[in-house]
């Protein structure tokens, strides 16, 4: 896939991993329409690139992952009231449909809309100094779009407290409530550790597995179990499944084709 960078969003390919870095450090990596559109384009391109195994989303510097909407901008929350689909919502839809794993590298403050970027990812690693919050009520608005991806990650009463008081969480609390997978003083070392355990697994199983996981999230039990019982046979028909079983039997490392 192409590495389409802009002054506000740096896209870097490192082997099988694409890293998207918000380049607005002077604005605490606040979102802009350009940042969100660039991320959406990158996610679109990633779905067709079988050699890409993971996407890491982060912010420049060490102070902020993403501070949310840029309140200094003329149109902080919308640019066109006649457009029914706003930029952040479109990005959340693309992330929901992604079969390439998304990993948030939370290198600092993760606030407001930044919590949406965090929550749309499949996994997250945070620095020990990171803080998390939904301060929208302090400026007279509410984290409405963020709730679409955050509501199933945080316990209901804690989520209500975060939304209604605007008070932040520490990294340790974010780990306790399931917002992140890991907290470490060295966020990059922990990120590399996690990627190592992802990249040596079957690409086909991960791609179809993510598809399955995301499809059943909104299903009732009977619909979910019916869908998954139809999927399990498809997993076993892939080349990766056959190779994985043969490698296990022969006590060797599997050679994945991703098919």
Number of C-alpha atoms within 10 A of each C-alpha: 14 11 14 14 16 13 10 21 25 20 22 17 14 9 10 14 17 22 21 26 23 29 22 20 17 10 16 24 29 29 27 23 19 14 23 21 16 22 25 20 13 22 21 16 13 21 17 12 13 16 13 20 25 20 23 21 22 26 29 22 17 15 19 26 33 32 26 27 23 19 15 9 11 9 13 15 19 15 12 10 8 8 9 8 11 16 19 25 16 14 22 22 13 19 23 18 16 20 24 24 19 24 26 26 26 31 25 25 28 30 26 26 26 27 24 26 28 29 26 23 22 18 18 24 26 31 22 18 18 23 23 26 23 28 23 21 16 12 9 7 10 17 20 12 15 22 16 14 19 19 13 14 14 17 12 11 9 11 17 13 13 21 21 16 14 20 14 19 17 15 25 19 14 21 17 13 16 14 23 25 17 21 21 17 12 13 19 16 12 18 20 11 11 17 17 11 9 15 15 13 17 21 21 20 17 18 19 15 16 18 16 17 13 15 15 16 11 10 12 9 11 9 11 16 13 11 15 16 10 10 14 12 10 12 16 13 11 16 15 22 20 14 17 19 13 14 14 11 9 10 9 10 12 19 13 17 13 17 14
